[in-house]
Structures are given as structure tokens and as C-alpha cells.
Amino acid sequence: MHLPIIAPSVLAADFSSLTGGLALIASSGAEWIHLDVMDGCFVPNISFGPKMVGDLRPHSSQIFDVHLMIRNPLNFVEEFAQAGADYITIHVEAGVHSHRTLQAIHGTGKKAGISIVPSTPVSFIEPLLPFVDLVLVMTVNPGYGGQPIIPECFEKVRALAAMRESGKGDYLISVDGGINESTAKTAREAGVDVLVAGTSFFGAADKAVLVGRLKGLS
């Protein structure tokens, strides 16, 4: 059985104890740590920058999945790479030279991802699929945690899985937004490889049990 990777988003953690949040993720059985970087311009919220990523890096050996929800991401690729990101994902809507930015990410030795908001069709990123390691499908409009999922976005996951099957790239498919026990089942059936969960993870009484349920083990 194909089990998805679970990537809790620290955006939903207690910012006064982020190292404690990392410890909760590590003990839960989740594999990745998702870090949402927001600039207050591309999305209507502000989170943190490369210093936060760099400060957290010594406290975890897990994969750092850095999601740049910022304008002009090329300007920050080197900083986030040096801070310790493993994956750096940019938004195709954030600039016109996405291919150049993906090249720059690979040039730092990191994995490159491309993301689309709910209003962007998969066809918009199809030419970029051979150049990415991850495709992140936003299943809510980005900027805030705790939003209800937009179920139509799972059609994009199915389309991306079919494109990959046909040889148009070799990438992981990730979803972010409104992921919980019930929506994770739909995501898994659609072909998702990575589930980003923020509010549901940090709000769970037993995070290890939740991770198992997100994976479909119980």
C-alpha cells in the first residue's frame, strides 16, 4: 500500500516554542516539516524568513519542506538554501521566470517544487513538470490556516498523477490546506504523495494516532 508522507506545518504551532513543535512532529511519526514563508504581499499574511529556518535547522534532522509564498522568490533562494531547506517550493503565480528560479534552486543542491493556488489550472505548469521534484497543489486559498478544503482541487491531483504516469515528469504530489482525517482519504485516493497538515495536527490530542489515520493505517 502506498503510504503518503506527512508534513506538519509549523505555521499552526506555538511560535513561542517552535523547538517544542519540532519535537512533537518527530515523536508523531511524521516524516517532513513544512515551513510556510509568507511576505504579506503575495498572500495576505506574514510569517517568517530564512533566519527562522536557520535557527530551527539544528533542532531537527527531518526534511525541511520550505514553501515560499512570496513575490520574487529568486531573490531568496540562496538564503533559504543556506538556512537548511531540503525542498524549496515556489509559486508559479509569483513571477514570470519560474524556470530560472527552479534552475537556481537545483543549483544550490536542493530539491525544487512548484505550487499552484486553487484558481490556477494544472495546464499552466505542465511545461515545468520535467524540471521539478515536487508539485504542491493548494487546496485552500493560501495565507491562513484552518480554512475548509476546496474539494475540486483534487481533480488537479488526479491530472498530475496521470501526467506523471505518462512520463511528463518524476515528482511528488503534495496537497496543503484543510487536510484532516476525512479529507486525507480523498487525497490518498486521488494519488497524493505528501499531505501537509497544520491545524489538524497541532490540534490533535494524540498526534501519533492522527498521523496513522492520515496515512490510512487506521
C-alpha positions as CSV (number, residue, x, y, z in Angstrom):
1,M,0.0,0.0,0.0
2,H,1.3,3.4,-0.9
3,L,1.5,5.5,2.2
4,P,1.8,9.3,2.0
5,I,4.5,11.3,3.6
6,I,3.0,13.5,6.4
7,A,4.4,17.1,6.6
8,P,3.0,19.0,9.6
9,S,3.1,22.8,9.1
10,V,4.7,24.7,11.8
11,L,2.5,27.7,10.9
12,A,0.0,26.1,13.2
13,A,2.5,25.5,16.0
14,D,3.0,27.7,19.1
15,F,5.5,30.2,17.9
16,S,6.8,30.7,21.5
17,S,8.0,27.1,21.5
18,L,8.8,26.1,17.9
19,T,11.5,23.7,19.0
20,G,8.8,22.0,21.1
21,G,6.7,21.8,17.9
22,L,9.6,20.1,16.1
23,A,9.8,17.6,18.9
24,L,6.1,16.9,18.6
25,I,6.4,16.3,14.9
26,A,9.4,14.0,15.4
27,S,7.7,11.9,18.0
28,S,4.5,11.6,16.0
29,G,5.9,9.5,13.1
30,A,5.5,12.3,10.6
31,E,8.4,12.4,8.2
32,W,8.7,16.1,7.0
33,I,8.4,19.5,8.4
34,H,6.5,22.1,6.3
35,L,7.6,25.7,6.7
36,D,5.3,28.3,5.2
37,V,7.1,31.6,4.3
38,M,4.6,34.4,3.7
39,D,5.5,38.0,2.8
40,G,2.2,39.9,3.2
41,C,2.3,40.7,-0.5
42,F,1.8,37.5,-2.4
43,V,-0.5,36.3,0.3
44,P,-2.4,38.4,2.9
45,N,-0.3,37.4,5.9
46,I,3.3,37.5,7.2
47,S,5.1,34.5,8.8
48,F,8.9,34.3,9.0
49,G,12.0,34.3,6.9
50,P,15.3,32.4,6.4
51,K,16.6,33.2,9.9
52,M,13.8,31.2,11.4
53,V,14.5,28.3,9.1
54,G,18.2,28.5,10.0
55,D,17.5,28.7,13.7
56,L,15.3,25.6,13.6
57,R,17.6,23.6,11.5
58,P,20.0,22.4,14.3
59,H,17.0,21.1,16.2
60,S,15.8,18.6,13.6
61,S,17.2,16.1,11.3
62,Q,13.9,15.8,9.3
63,I,13.3,17.0,5.8
64,F,12.6,20.8,5.8
65,D,9.9,21.4,3.1
66,V,10.0,25.2,2.6
67,H,7.1,26.7,0.8
68,L,7.8,30.2,-0.5
69,M,4.5,32.2,-0.7
70,I,6.4,35.3,-1.7
71,R,6.9,37.6,-4.6
72,N,10.3,37.5,-6.4
73,P,11.3,34.1,-4.9
74,L,14.5,34.1,-6.9
75,N,15.9,36.8,-4.6
76,F,15.7,34.4,-1.6
77,V,16.7,31.0,-3.0
78,E,20.3,31.2,-1.8
79,E,19.3,32.4,1.7
80,F,16.8,29.6,2.2
81,A,19.2,27.0,0.8
82,Q,21.9,28.1,3.2
83,A,19.4,28.1,6.1
84,G,18.9,24.4,5.6
85,A,15.9,23.9,3.4
86,D,15.8,20.5,1.7
87,Y,12.9,21.3,-0.7
88,I,12.2,24.8,-1.8
89,T,8.8,25.3,-3.5
90,I,7.8,28.5,-5.3
91,H,4.5,29.6,-6.7
92,V,4.1,29.8,-10.5
93,E,1.9,32.8,-9.9
94,A,4.7,34.7,-8.1
95,G,6.8,35.6,-11.2
96,V,7.2,35.1,-14.9
97,H,10.6,33.3,-14.8
98,S,9.7,30.2,-12.8
99,H,12.1,28.0,-14.9
100,R,15.0,30.2,-14.0
101,T,14.1,30.1,-10.3
102,L,13.8,26.3,-10.4
103,Q,17.2,26.1,-12.0
104,A,18.6,28.3,-9.3
105,I,17.2,26.0,-6.6
106,H,18.7,23.0,-8.2
107,G,22.0,25.0,-8.5
108,T,22.1,25.1,-4.7
109,G,21.8,21.3,-4.5
110,K,18.2,21.5,-3.2
111,K,15.0,19.9,-4.4
112,A,12.8,22.2,-6.4
113,G,9.0,22.4,-6.2
114,I,6.3,24.4,-8.0
115,S,2.9,25.3,-6.4
116,I,-0.4,26.5,-7.7
117,V,-3.3,28.2,-6.0
118,P,-6.9,26.9,-6.4
119,S,-7.6,29.3,-9.3
120,T,-4.6,28.1,-11.4
121,P,-5.1,25.1,-13.7
122,V,-2.6,22.3,-14.0
123,S,-2.0,23.1,-17.6
124,F,-0.3,26.3,-16.5
125,I,2.6,24.4,-15.0
126,E,2.7,21.4,-17.4
127,P,5.8,22.8,-19.3
128,L,7.6,22.9,-15.9
129,L,6.9,19.4,-14.8
130,P,10.1,17.8,-16.1
131,F,12.1,20.3,-14.0
132,V,10.5,19.8,-10.6
133,D,10.8,17.3,-7.8
134,L,7.5,18.2,-6.2
135,V,4.2,19.8,-7.2
136,L,2.2,21.4,-4.4
137,V,-1.5,21.8,-5.0
138,M,-3.0,24.4,-2.7
139,T,-6.4,23.1,-1.6
140,V,-7.3,26.4,0.0
141,N,-6.5,30.0,-0.9
142,P,-3.1,30.5,0.8
143,G,-2.5,32.9,3.6
144,Y,-4.2,31.5,6.7
145,G,-4.5,28.2,8.4
146,G,-7.7,26.4,9.4
147,Q,-9.7,27.0,6.2
148,P,-12.1,24.5,4.7
149,I,-10.8,22.5,1.8
150,I,-11.8,23.2,-1.8
151,P,-12.6,19.6,-2.9
152,E,-12.5,20.4,-6.7
153,C,-8.7,20.8,-6.3
154,F,-8.3,17.0,-6.1
155,E,-9.1,16.9,-9.8
156,K,-5.7,18.6,-10.2
157,V,-4.0,15.8,-8.2
158,R,-5.6,13.2,-10.4
159,A,-4.4,15.1,-13.5
160,L,-0.9,15.4,-12.2
161,A,-0.8,11.7,-11.3
162,A,-1.9,10.9,-14.9
163,M,0.7,13.2,-16.4
164,R,3.5,11.6,-14.3
165,E,2.3,8.2,-15.3
166,S,2.6,9.2,-19.0
167,G,6.2,10.3,-18.5
168,K,5.9,14.1,-18.2
169,G,8.0,14.2,-15.1
170,D,9.1,12.5,-11.9
171,Y,7.8,14.4,-9.0
172,L,6.0,14.0,-5.7
173,I,2.4,15.4,-5.5
174,S,1.7,17.3,-2.3
175,V,-1.5,19.0,-1.0
176,D,-1.8,21.8,1.5
177,G,-5.0,23.2,3.1
178,G,-7.8,21.7,5.0
179,I,-6.2,18.3,5.4
180,N,-7.6,16.2,8.2
181,E,-8.7,12.6,8.8
182,S,-11.7,12.8,6.4
183,T,-10.1,14.8,3.6
184,A,-6.9,12.8,3.7
185,K,-8.8,9.7,2.5
186,T,-9.9,11.6,-0.7
187,A,-6.4,12.9,-1.2
188,R,-4.8,9.5,-0.9
189,E,-7.4,8.1,-3.4
190,A,-6.5,10.9,-5.8
191,G,-2.8,9.9,-5.8
192,V,-1.2,12.3,-3.3
193,D,2.3,11.5,-2.0
194,V,2.7,14.3,0.6
195,L,0.0,15.5,3.0
196,V,0.6,18.9,4.6
197,A,-1.4,19.2,7.9
198,G,-1.3,22.2,10.2
199,T,-4.3,22.9,12.3
200,S,-5.5,19.3,12.4
201,F,-2.0,18.1,13.5
202,F,-1.3,20.6,16.2
203,G,-4.9,20.4,17.5
204,A,-4.8,16.7,17.8
205,A,-4.8,15.2,21.3
206,D,-2.7,12.2,20.1
207,K,-0.6,13.3,17.2
208,A,0.8,9.8,16.5
209,V,-2.7,8.4,16.2
210,L,-3.6,11.3,13.8
211,V,-0.5,10.6,11.6
212,G,-1.6,7.0,11.4
213,R,-5.1,8.0,10.3
214,L,-3.8,10.5,7.8
215,K,-1.7,7.7,6.3
216,G,-4.8,5.5,6.2
217,L,-3.5,2.9,8.7
218,S,-6.5,3.1,11.0
